[in-house]
Amino acid sequence: MKTKEIKLKLGLPKGSLQEATVRMFKKAGFNLGMSERSYFPSIDDEEIECILLRAQEMSRYVEDGILDVGLTGNDWICENGSDVVRVSELIYAKQSMRPVRWVLAVPQDSKVKSVKDLKGKRIATELVRVTKDYLKKNKVSAHVEFSWGATEVKALIGLDAIVEVTETGSSLRANKLREVATVCESTTQLIANRKSWMNPWKRDKIENLAMLLKGAIAAEEKVGLKMNVAKADIKAVLAILPAMKKPTISSLSDPNWVDVDTIIDEKTVKYLIPKLKRAGAQGIIEYPLNKVID
């Protein structure tokens, strides 16, 4: 039986993932209150205590039991070599809903064409362990040094290459850097301490949190679409709709008409609505979604 003193200690990522994480929690049904002067955000769930930490160190604190659960990138779990429970993969990043990439990059005028050309060279990165493993896999011996930040600059002031994270590649291009290879891809992970995972109350709480966050992410690039369709036109309308499963069809007071409700990718809406209208759909309504739970 849970006592009043028990709380789930949740680590939230400070930095590049922070804003996106707050947005996902809101869609999942949790309101987070952030303050620039505090590392303890408020949350409208009295059973959760939040702590704001850098993603780079999150997995170490989860492994040590200082946190029960936390959000961080798979890149930092690997970099720290942390032994944690990977509860759920949550594919969202600072700017997009795609994995991020750690890439090997060099100045645009560099003679380096592949990782093989970096034998005996100097490489700067925050992701030292993963970079060394990548070089070892490619049988390349090079000097890898830790970068404290502003990594793009290092390749422009004398180092031979860098390994840096990117979503769109725009920062690399702006700094006149050229991608040579992808070292690894990374997604956001919800991770748990192994002892906490064995606690029935904490595990239930963590699994519920994972389900709600996954539902919020699944809804991020989708919308709902409702419309009225004459029964004579229903076959033509259904042929146009790409649904997650099958559209919901409900009877209306007029026996010759039905209501059609479905969920589709938001990026396809602008192409589908004109087609649906021409196929006979009327009263078309597009609406946003907070969560999609399979």
C-alpha positions in Angstrom: 0.0 0.0 0.0 1.3 3.4 -1.0 2.0 5.9 1.9 1.5 9.6 1.6 5.3 10.1 1.8 6.1 8.2 -1.4 6.6 10.3 -4.5 7.9 9.6 -7.9 11.1 11.6 -8.5 11.1 12.6 -12.2 14.0 14.1 -14.0 13.2 16.6 -16.7 15.8 17.6 -19.3 17.2 21.2 -19.0 18.4 22.8 -22.2 17.5 21.9 -25.8 14.8 19.4 -24.9 13.2 21.5 -22.2 10.6 23.5 -24.2 9.5 20.5 -26.3 9.2 18.4 -23.1 7.0 21.0 -21.4 4.8 21.0 -24.5 4.5 17.2 -24.6 3.6 17.0 -20.9 0.9 19.6 -21.4 -0.6 17.5 -24.3 -0.3 14.5 -22.0 -2.4 16.3 -19.4 0.3 17.6 -17.0 0.9 21.3 -16.4 4.5 22.1 -15.6 5.5 25.3 -13.9 9.0 26.5 -14.8 11.0 29.2 -13.1 14.4 30.5 -14.2 15.5 30.6 -10.5 14.4 27.0 -9.6 15.5 23.6 -10.6 12.3 22.1 -9.1 9.4 22.7 -11.5 5.9 22.4 -10.2 3.5 19.8 -11.6 -0.2 19.3 -11.1 0.2 15.8 -9.8 0.9 15.6 -6.0 2.5 12.2 -6.5 5.3 13.4 -8.7 8.3 15.5 -7.7 10.2 17.1 -10.6 13.9 17.9 -10.9 15.4 19.8 -13.8 18.8 18.4 -14.9 21.0 18.4 -18.0 20.2 15.5 -20.3 23.9 14.7 -20.4 23.9 13.6 -16.8 20.3 12.3 -16.4 21.0 8.6 -16.9 23.7 8.6 -14.2 21.3 10.0 -11.6 18.6 7.5 -12.6 21.0 4.6 -12.4 22.2 5.7 -8.9 18.6 6.0 -7.7 18.7 9.7 -7.0 15.9 9.8 -9.6 13.2 7.2 -10.1 12.6 8.1 -13.7 13.9 10.6 -16.2 13.9 11.8 -19.8 17.1 11.9 -21.8 18.6 11.0 -25.1 19.7 7.5 -26.1 23.1 9.1 -27.0 23.7 10.1 -23.3 22.7 6.7 -22.0 25.3 5.1 -24.2 27.9 7.8 -23.5 27.5 7.3 -19.7 27.2 3.5 -20.0 24.2 3.6 -17.7 22.4 0.5 -16.5 18.8 1.6 -16.5 15.4 0.4 -17.6 14.4 1.7 -21.0 10.7 2.2 -20.4 9.7 3.9 -23.7 11.2 5.5 -26.8 9.7 9.0 -27.3 10.5 10.3 -30.7 10.6 14.1 -30.3 13.4 16.7 -30.4 13.9 20.4 -30.1 12.6 21.3 -33.5 11.0 18.2 -34.9 9.4 14.8 -34.3 12.4 12.9 -35.7 15.6 11.4 -34.3 18.6 13.6 -34.0 21.9 12.6 -35.6 25.5 12.9 -34.3 27.6 13.6 -37.4 31.3 13.6 -38.2 31.9 17.0 -39.8 34.9 18.8 -41.3 35.6 22.3 -42.8 34.2 22.6 -46.3 37.7 22.8 -47.8 39.0 19.8 -45.9 40.6 16.9 -47.8 38.8 14.5 -45.5 36.3 12.4 -47.5 35.6 9.6 -45.1 36.3 8.4 -41.6 39.3 6.5 -42.9 41.0 9.8 -43.7 41.0 10.8 -40.0 43.8 8.4 -38.9 46.1 10.2 -36.5 43.9 13.3 -36.6 42.2 15.3 -33.8 38.5 15.2 -33.2 36.5 17.4 -30.8 33.1 16.3 -29.4 30.9 16.1 -26.2 30.2 12.4 -27.1 33.6 11.0 -26.5 32.9 7.4 -25.7 30.5 6.9 -28.6 32.9 8.6 -31.0 35.7 6.3 -29.8 33.5 3.3 -30.3 32.6 4.5 -33.8 36.3 4.9 -34.7 37.2 1.5 -33.3 34.4 -0.1 -35.4 35.9 1.5 -38.5 39.4 0.6 -37.5 40.6 4.2 -37.3 43.1 5.4 -34.7 42.5 9.1 -33.9 42.7 11.4 -30.9 39.3 12.3 -29.5 39.1 15.2 -27.0 36.1 16.5 -25.0 34.6 19.7 -26.1 33.0 22.0 -23.5 30.7 23.6 -26.1 30.8 25.7 -29.2 32.0 22.5 -30.9 31.5 23.8 -34.5 34.2 26.5 -33.8 36.8 23.8 -33.0 37.0 22.6 -36.6 37.5 26.2 -37.8 40.4 27.0 -35.5 42.7 24.1 -36.2 41.1 20.7 -35.2 40.7 18.2 -38.0 37.0 17.3 -37.4 34.2 17.4 -34.9 31.3 15.1 -34.0 28.3 17.2 -33.2 24.5 16.7 -32.9 22.2 18.1 -35.5 18.5 18.0 -36.4 18.5 19.9 -39.7 22.2 20.4 -40.5 21.6 24.2 -40.7 24.0 25.1 -38.0 26.8 23.1 -39.6 26.2 24.7 -43.0 26.1 28.2 -41.4 29.5 27.5 -39.9 30.9 26.2 -43.3 31.1 22.6 -42.2 30.6 19.5 -44.3 29.1 16.3 -43.1 31.3 13.2 -43.6 29.3 10.5 -41.9 26.6 9.8 -39.3 28.1 8.4 -36.1 24.8 7.6 -34.5 21.1 8.5 -34.3 19.4 9.3 -31.0 15.8 9.5 -29.7 14.4 10.7 -26.4 14.0 7.9 -23.9 12.0 7.5 -20.7 14.3 5.6 -18.4 13.8 4.2 -14.9 16.0 3.1 -12.0 16.0 -0.7 -11.7 15.0 -0.7 -8.1 12.2 1.8 -8.6 10.9 -0.3 -11.5 10.5 -3.2 -9.1 8.3 -1.1 -6.8 4.7 -1.9 -7.9 3.3 1.6 -7.2 6.2 3.4 -8.9 6.2 1.0 -11.9 2.4 1.6 -12.3 3.0 5.4 -12.1 5.8 5.2 -14.6 3.9 3.1 -17.1 0.9 5.4 -16.9 3.2 8.4 -17.6 4.8 6.6 -20.5 1.4 5.7 -22.0 0.2 9.4 -21.8 3.4 10.8 -23.3 3.4 8.3 -26.1 -0.2 9.2 -26.8 0.7 12.9 -26.9 3.5 12.3 -29.3 1.3 10.1 -31.5 -1.1 13.0 -31.8 1.5 15.6 -32.5 1.4 15.4 -36.3 -2.2 14.2 -36.6 -5.6 15.8 -36.7 -9.2 14.7 -36.5 -11.6 15.1 -39.4 -15.4 15.1 -39.2 -17.8 15.4 -42.1 -21.4 14.7 -43.2 -21.8 12.4 -46.2 -24.8 11.3 -48.1 -25.1 7.5 -48.1 -25.0 7.6 -51.9 -21.5 9.2 -51.7 -20.0 7.2 -48.8 -18.1 4.8 -51.0 -16.4 7.6 -52.9 -15.5 9.5 -49.7 -14.1 6.4 -47.9 -11.9 5.6 -50.9 -10.1 9.0 -50.3 -9.6 8.7 -46.6 -6.4 7.2 -45.2 -7.4 6.2 -41.7 -5.3 4.8 -38.8 -7.8 2.0 -38.7 -11.3 2.4 -40.2 -13.3 5.7 -40.0 -16.2 5.9 -37.5 -19.5 6.1 -39.3 -22.5 7.3 -37.3 -26.2 7.6 -38.2 -27.7 11.1 -38.4 -31.4 12.1 -37.9 -31.7 12.2 -41.7 -31.6 8.5 -42.7 -30.0 9.3 -46.0 -26.9 10.9 -44.4 -24.1 9.7 -42.0 -21.4 11.3 -40.0 -17.8 10.2 -40.8 -15.0 10.7 -38.2 -11.4 9.8 -38.7 -7.8 10.6 -37.8 -5.2 11.5 -40.5 -1.7 13.0 -40.8 -1.9 16.8 -40.6 0.4 17.2 -43.6 -2.2 15.5 -45.9 -5.2 17.6 -44.9 -4.7 20.4 -47.4 -4.8 17.8 -50.2 -7.7 15.7 -48.9 -10.3 18.4 -48.0 -10.8 19.6 -51.7 -11.0 15.9 -52.8 -13.5 15.1 -50.0 -15.6 18.1 -50.9 -15.8 17.2 -54.6 -16.7 13.6 -53.6 -19.7 14.8 -51.7 -18.6 15.5 -48.1 -20.2 18.5 -46.4 -19.8 20.3 -43.1 -16.1 19.3 -42.9 -14.5 20.0 -39.6 -10.8 19.7 -38.8 -9.8 19.6 -35.1 -6.5 19.2 -33.1 -5.7 16.1 -31.0 -4.0 16.0 -27.6 -3.5 12.2 -27.3 -3.9 9.1 -29.5 -3.8 6.0 -27.4 -3.7 2.7 -29.3 
